[in-house]
Amino acid sequence: MTEDRKITIRLNVNGLTIPVVVNMSEEPLYRNAAKNINTTINSYKQLFIKTKAEEEILMMAMIDIALRYEQERERKDTEVYNNILSSLTKEVEEAL
């Protein structure tokens, strides 16, 4: 049960070090999430650092990440039904 063991990791997000207690098995997910956040923020900074305030850039990055999350969630919601339909279609075609 080592994977369920809690550990404290330190994530650097936009120059701020944040200690987070996570399941050992989820550590790579948290590190990838922090990397994704930093990449998104840096992309927006490159585009808007001269015209937008830091807080506005952070909000834009958060919206971008949340939108990608929602798109993925919506895609996965329909994936189950698409798999069932494909399976049923295959069964019908085989019966004919």
QUIZI-V938195 format. One record per pair of residues at least 24 apart in sequence whose C-alpha atoms are under 7 Angstrom apart, sorted by the first residue. I is the first residue (numbers start at 0). GAP is how many residues later the second one is. Records with the same first field share a line. If there is no record, write none. Layout:
I->GAP / GAP
This chain:
12->25
13->24
